[in-house]
Amino acid sequence: MPDKVFTLDDLKRILIAGAGADEAVDLDGDILQQRFDALGYESLALLETLSRIENEFDIALDDGVLTEESTPAQLIDAVNAVLEAARLAV
């Protein structure tokens, strides 16, 4: 398995593709520590985001990994932990 890494750019691209972007939120700003609900993403948008990440990166994420109170930094860390575990399992 190639060394895949999930980045903030990946997350922003997937969020916009799946749920769009709130015009009041600048996703190009410093969003790593902002909660998803503050960024305008609610539970359905977050579920769509998880599904898109799983499909694109060929991984399975725990449904509890992402809540409205989660931050992009927490999600990026969680996805990269699963990617690293999958790489080491090969």
N, C-alpha and C positions, 0 to 999 in steps of 0.2 A: 504494500500500500504506500503510495507516495506520501510525503510529509505535507499534509494539508494543514493549513492554519486558517481559522475563522477570524476575520478582522472587523473593525468598526465599519469599514467601507462595505464589506459583505453584508453586515447587519442593516445598514442604511439602505442599500440596494434592495434587500429582501423586504424590509418594512414598507418601502415606497411601492414596490411591485404588488405586494399583497394587500395593503390597506391604505395606500396613499400617504399624504403628509398633511398635517394641520398647518394651514397658512400662517398661523401665529407662532409656529415653532421653527427655529432655524436648526435643521439637522446638521448643518455644517459648523455649528457652534460647539461649545464644550458640553456635550450631552452625556458623557460616560457615566457620571454620577447622578444624573437626573432620573427620577422614577418614570417608568413607562406611562403611567396615568398622567403625569405632568407633561409628557410629550404628546399627549392626545391619543394614546393607544390603550384600548380597553380589552377585555377578555377575548372577544371574538377575533380581534386583530392579532392578539398575541398567540392564539391557537393557530391561526393561519401562518403566522411567522414561524412557529415551531415546525409545522408541517413542511413548509418550504425549505427550512434549514435541513430537516431530516432527509428530504428527497434530494436536495442538491448535494449534500455532503455524505449521503448514504450511511447515516447513523440513526440510532434510536435515542431519543431524549426522554427523560422522565417528565410526565406532565406537570409535576410540581416544581420543575426547574424555573418556571417563569410565571410570575404573578404581576399584577398591576403595580405592586410595590417594588418590584425588581428594577434593577438598573441595567443599561446596556453593558456596563463593565462586568456585572455579575453573569449575564447571559453569555458574553464572549468567553469568560473564564470557564463556564460550565461546558460550552460547546467544545472548546479546545481541550478540556480534560477528557471528554468522551473520544475525541479524535486521537489523542495521545494514547489512551487505553486501547483503542482499536488498532493503532499502529504497533503497539507493543505485543498485542495478542497474535500478530501474524508471524 
